[in-house]
Amino acid sequence: MKIEGRVALVTGASQGIGQACALALARHGASVALAARNQQKLQEVAVQIAAAGGKAAVFPMDVAEEEQIKSGIKSALAHFGKIDILVNNAGITRDQLVMRMKRADWDAVLTTNLTSAYLSTQQVIGSMLKQRWGRIINITSVFGQMGQAGQANYASSKAGLIGLTMALAREVASRNITSNAVAPGFIETSMTAGLSDEFKQNAVKMIPLGRVGTADDVANAVCFLASEEASYITGHVLNVNGGMLMG
């Protein structure tokens, strides 16, 4: 997959899917701007990339804070000179039934999962328009497509990302910029590690491929959408869910 020489910015790059995306993009030759709240974990990812012969730099930011997004991405642009690929991956959960969900938990999830993607996109789009090349990849979720009890805030934020992806695809297609989403299903990450074995066993029963996905499964899809080989794909939601949801 042709990504060599590109610069990618990945939010939520300190662990899980974001970390896997950063490592995979670096393996394919991209320089990677690593963004997340935990600077120590970001440094560890940067060390991994450097040890494998890649290039990475750390830009600590809390994507729930608009000014941190602006200053962090400004620093990344100053460091690398451009951003070709944006992976909006940062996300949180604050699960609760709607009747008991606190407004603060609704706001926190929508701000982190959806508003941050809009703000981050705004900050990089100028660089992409100038060079007439860009890839915007939003990490949504199967639950943004089919819903999930106890996750009205999370499902809404992830469904919103799909709408953002498609609207943006129409806005910037004439400048050779694509906008796509990847919708993971049940993926083994630190976010899902705390779930009970019973829940995981029931989840696997819903997956035709009969296994939980890995962060690398998602990262491989992201690398494809970031590559030259995906230049005629835009406004698309690529499902990485083992067949959990089809159609």
Helices and strands as residue ranges (DSSP letters): E 7-11, H 16-27, E 31-36, H 39-51, E 56-60, H 66-80, E 85-88, G 98-100, H 103-110, I 111-115, H 116-131, E 134-139, H 143-146, H 152-172, G 173-175, E 177-184, H 190-193, H 197-205, H 215-226, G 228-230, E 237-240
